[in-house]
Amino acid sequence: MSVAYRSDIDGLRGVAVLSVIGFHAFPNYVLGGFVGVDIFFVISGFLISGVILNGQEKGNFSFADFYARRIRRIFPALVIVLAACTIFGWYILTPAEYALLGKSIAASAAFVYNFVLLQEQGYFDLASEFKPLLHLWSLGVEEQFYIVWPILMFFAWRKKGGSLTVAKIIFLLSFGLNVALTTTNQPAAFFLPVTRFWELMLGCILAITPLERFARSRANEANAVEEAASWIGLALLIFSVLFISKAMAFPGWWSLMPTFGATLLIFAGGNAWLNRRILGSPVLVYIGLVSYPLYLWHWPILVFTHLFRVKDSTALMKAICIVLAFILADITYRFVEKPIRFRLTARSSKTVFTSAALAVIAIIGLTLNASDGLPSRFPVETQNMFRDYSTAAQSAFRATGCFLTPDNLGSRFNGCDEHGKSGGKKIVVWGDSHAAHLIPGLHQLANSHGFNLIQYTVSSCPPLFSFETTVHQKKCSDAYEIVAEKIALLRPDSVIMAGSWFTYYISPEAGRIDESIRLTVERLKSMGVQRIVGVGQFPHWTAPPQRILSRIYSPFSRLLNLEPKELQDNNKSLIVWGAFDVDRRLEDVFLKAGATFISPKSTLCNENGCRLLVPGGDGAPMEFDANHLTVAGSIYFSRANERALLSD
């Protein structure tokens, strides 16, 4: 099947990019908008296979020409957007963020960002809303497909039906791996090309399958099968966009819905009423024509706006961002993409120039990453505020050793029973990451007071016996059994219970927490634990303190002339203040159960806000992300509450 221009496919591109933008801007309403990427994959497979097939049928297919066309199609707009992110990042990003952006730029320019994102999947990894180039993972998958598929198709073409056979084999293997990995390693299933190629193969199979068209009553009129295919395809896409959500096991089996929906719409052809009148409408066709630069622009604009505001953007602000993305996409399409892609003059020079430009951008990205995000952009006296505190904190939390994940309980906290001085009083710290971040400060107290510090911490698992969170379900129960067994054996003098309580009080199991705390305290006492300390909710910022501080000290933010003391003393609007509501409830439950209670709010905050910096900490922020203490912050908190944490 040869591929002539079809306006309805551009309209389908428009649907795909609008879905993605809707999800990124309004994720609570366009739940499954991320399936727009899957629609793009099907379209790409169909069009690219058609191009290769046409060249093979005419006997003039050339790898050099094919890849030169890809370069002129993909590189120019990408160079512009990556350069814009580099420039804008200089003015507003912290050194750590700018270094990470440099890494993202280099990986995106090399079309391997999907692999980088897979490696960055970690508990303390920077949240997706702070990664301006997150969306370019899909571009990596497509380019990896462009490298492999033309070569396979070229050699398979020599045998009759070879291309179709190879496409079917890849489809079956890739889809099977996708289903298997989605249940065992969902991030890998999401980002790896081998688990995504089947989506492109759907388009490939459609392009190279010799389909016999059903007879039509009149020329240029679709038959009943094609009409039905278009409506079924649209129904599948609507359902996918509105009802599939990131909470589901995606891609997996669910990804069949948007991909088959797109496949049916392409199969229906340009003469089907829906394709002709809806997808072929001027508005959707225009959006489809600018869909590539629009896809590139929209997410960085939304992210940089979020980063500069250090809190979620309002609906109006997001709408303005989308309008700006459309304007920049139109400019990019008219003055960058079209001249380089479609004008016949100096094609070889354009290919070389855009390739060199992308290589330069990649080198700049590597330089930014190697230079730690150029901290010299900030005043010398403030540079200590913006160092990397995350790495040191995670090491001090004893991540992977005594701070485990629910999926990695195999060590059973081996080696976690002695931290500090052995032979003295035994104090257990039990809970999730909000218990782990107490360890650096408590370790210092252990050395000075001569007690043995014992750590049992598991991410996203509160220090409650027989409590299953929605996120990890039985896996947390497995951790609780291990902790119960060890406490019964060790018979510690004291147990400190800490957790991200606010998170659990807004979960479906919220109604069980108070009773679970009471039963847990009773059980600990029955095990011989003499003293139990409950630690309440820590401040939860709308953005990491470093990002908030950058509003004052970054090159761009200095134009605001905001006094540093003003933001440090009045920052309540930048804190999820409602999270502290659970403290009153926690205090009541712990005290009635006969335990001691410590409120972090009393130590770290007042009625106007919370501490951004550690007093006397040489500029160190209190927290390295939105809610976890730095090493200096942990030491400060432990010293401030030394009597309540340790006294009988």
Secondary structure, DSSP 8 states (H G I E B T S, - for coil): ------HHHHHHHHHHHHHHHHHHH-TTTSTTGGGHHHHHHHHHHHHHHHHHHHHHHHT---HHHHHHHHHHHHHHHHHHHHHHHHHHHHHH--HHHHHHHHHHHHHHHTT-HHHHHHHT--TTS--GGG-TTGGGHHHHHHHHHHHHHHHHHHHHTTSTTHHHHHHHHHHHHHHHHHHHHHHH-HHHHHH-GGGTHHHHHHHHHHHHS-------SSTT---HHHHHHHHHHHHHHHHHHHH--TTS-TTTGGGHHHHHHHHHHHHH-TTSHHIIIIITSHHHHHHHHTHHHHHHHHHHHHHHHHHHHTS---HHHHHHHHHHHHHHHHHHIIIIIHHHHH--TTHHHHHHHHHHHHHHHHHHHHHHHHTTT-GGGS-GGGGGGGS--HHHHHHHTTBTTTEE-TT--TTTTTT-S-SB-TTS-EEEEEESHHHHTTHHHHHHHHHHHT-EEEEEEETT--S-TT---TTTTHHHHHHHHHHHHHHHHH--SEEEEE--HHHHHTSTTGGGHHHHHHHHHHHHHHTT--EEEEE-----BSS-HHHHHHHHHSTTGGGG---HHHHHH--GGGB-GGGGHHHHHHHHHHHHTT-EEE-HHHHHEETTEE-SB-TTSTT-BSBSSSS-B-HHHHHHHHHHTHHHHH--
